[in-house]
Amino acid sequence: MLIYAIAVLLVLNVLTHDAVVEQKSRLSLIRYWFIGSSILLSGCVRRVNIGYGEARYGGNRRSPMPLG
C-alpha cells in the first residue's frame, strides 16, 4: 500500500512538472496536487483501517478505530 502511494505521488509530481513546463498557473497546480495527495492519503488511511478491522474481526464488522 505504501509503495502504491509513493508511485501515485511520483506520477503527480511528473504531471505537475509537465504542466509547469507548459507554463500553467502555479496556484492551480498547487491546488490540484494538494487535492490529489489528500484524496490519496485519505484512501490509504481508510484502506489500512478496514484491513485492520478485517484482520482482527473476521471482515464482517467495521473497524472500531474511527476514520480520522
C-alpha positions as a printed NumPy array, in Angstrom:
array([[  0.   ,   0.   ,   0.   ],
       [  2.836,   2.4  ,   0.824],
       [  4.551,   1.558,  -2.475],
       [  1.284,   2.343,  -4.288],
       [  1.04 ,   5.702,  -2.511],
       [  4.635,   6.617,  -3.396],
       [  4.061,   5.633,  -7.034],
       [  0.951,   7.81 ,  -7.334],
       [  2.74 ,  10.754,  -5.701],
       [  5.596,  10.357,  -8.191],
       [  3.091,  10.378, -11.06 ],
       [  1.514,  13.541,  -9.626],
       [  4.944,  15.15 ,  -9.43 ],
       [  5.662,  14.288, -13.065],
       [  2.277,  15.655, -14.185],
       [  2.721,  18.905, -12.262],
       [  6.251,  19.253, -13.618],
       [  4.982,  18.853, -17.192],
       [  2.296,  21.46 , -16.512],
       [  4.932,  23.87 , -15.157],
       [  6.883,  23.381, -18.371],
       [  3.712,  24.331, -20.238],
       [  3.553,  27.459, -18.012],
       [  0.137,  26.994, -16.472],
       [ -0.733,  28.952, -13.364],
       [  1.149,  27.777, -10.307],
       [ -1.797,  28.275,  -7.943],
       [ -3.992,  25.788,  -9.81 ],
       [ -1.099,  23.306,  -9.872],
       [ -0.678,  23.555,  -6.118],
       [ -4.431,  23.138,  -5.675],
       [ -4.6  ,  20.06 ,  -7.926],
       [ -1.549,  18.494,  -6.264],
       [ -2.97 ,  19.148,  -2.786],
       [ -6.389,  17.722,  -3.684],
       [ -4.854,  14.643,  -5.295],
       [ -2.487,  13.933,  -2.425],
       [ -5.196,  14.454,   0.215],
       [ -7.577,  12.082,  -1.593],
       [ -4.766,   9.551,  -1.919],
       [ -3.795,   9.783,   1.767],
       [ -7.399,   9.524,   2.975],
       [ -7.911,   6.482,   0.747],
       [ -4.778,   4.832,   2.123],
       [ -5.81 ,   5.511,   5.733],
       [ -9.289,   4.136,   5.092],
       [ -7.891,   1.002,   3.446],
       [ -5.432,   0.422,   6.279],
       [ -8.179,   0.779,   8.893],
       [-10.591,  -1.502,   7.025],
       [ -7.825,  -4.05 ,   6.523],
       [ -7.005,  -3.908,  10.225],
       [-10.653,  -4.495,  11.129],
       [-10.96 ,  -7.399,   8.712],
       [ -7.788,  -8.988,  10.021],
       [ -8.834,  -8.681,  13.65 ],
       [-12.585,  -9.217,  13.494],
       [-13.038, -11.537,  10.53 ],
       [-14.161,  -8.944,   7.996],
       [-17.874,  -8.808,   8.868],
       [-17.646,  -5.819,  11.218],
       [-16.423,  -2.333,  10.607],
       [-13.151,  -1.245,  12.096],
       [-13.54 ,   0.008,  15.686],
       [-10.981,   2.729,  15.019],
       [-12.678,   5.961,  13.911],
       [-11.687,   7.151,  10.467],
       [ -9.991,  10.378,  11.363]])
